[in-house]
Amino acid sequence: MAGPDAPDSVIAGSGTKIAIRDAAVKLFGAKGFEQTSLREVADAVGITKASLYYHYPSKLDLLLAIIDPIIDHLRSVVEDIDAVPHDAEGVRAVLRAYLRGLIRHRDAGALCVRDAVAIVNAMADRYPDLMDSNRVLRDWLAGPNPTDEARVRACAALEVLGVALMSKELVPGADDSLLESTLLDSATSVLTACGTA
């Protein structure tokens, strides 16, 4: 088992559950979900496999611990979205809130792309939540009585923001503030070109 001085290990302590999750994100992103064993995750943290099972009863539970916060964030963004004025300031505030969650969870981006099938299978029960929240956000961004063009632009704006999840792979040197300002401006530009924001 790897000790605390092992290269690329995550030190266990009061945040063992978080350390396990962080190690899993790194390993799943680098090697793939199916190709990574729980023994490797435990070794990276410097704990026994039994200790890992105490925190996460299965590999699937560990994967869900990585994915669920992203889904929960999207749901929180759309929870009271109808109360937000659909004007330039409101649209920008909603886009910013959504984007900040993606940036916060961008460490899972490589995993999301590398193991899309494993993730879709793992989140079978949560998939309707994800799709419903995404639809609510797209519809709101398209505005009242949207044209097909406004709907396409709303979809495109969300895709622009989705770059945040892959930013560690695409632009590893970009910090959070650069990502936020650049992607927020880009997404807003996509929407405003047709007057939806």
C-alpha positions, 0 to 999 in steps of 0.5 A: 500500500502506498504511504503518505510520501507516495507520489501523487497520493492524497493524504488521508485525515479528517477529510478521508471521504473527500480524499477518496473522492479526489483520488478517484477523480484523478484516477478515473480521469486518467485511467478510466472508471472501468480500468481503475480498481478500488485498491488503486484508489485506496492506495492513492489515499494511503488507506486500506480497501476496507476503509474505503468501503466504509466510506463508499460501499461500492465503486458505483457509490464513489462514481455517484459521489463525483457526479451527484454534486454537478446534477445537484448544482444544476437543479439548484440553479433552476429551482427558482428560476421563474422568479428571476427577471428575464432581462440582460442582468437576470440572464447573466446572473443565471449563466454565472451561477450555472458556470460557477458550479461547472468550474467548481466541479471541473476536476471531474471533466476528464472523467465525464468525457472519458467515461460517458457511458459508465456515467450514464449507466451509473446515473440512470436514476438521476438522468431524468433530474439532469434532463429536466433541469437542463430543459428548464434552463434551456427554455428559460434562456430561450425566453418567452415565446421563443423562436427556433433560433432562440432555442438553438442559441440557448442550447449553444450558450449552455454548450459554451459554458460546458467548456468549463468542465473540460477546461483542465484538459483543454486549457490547463493553465486557465484559472477560475477567473479567466474561465468565468469571464471568458465563458460568461461573455461568450455565452452571453454573446451567443444569446444576445445576437438574437435578442434573447438576453 
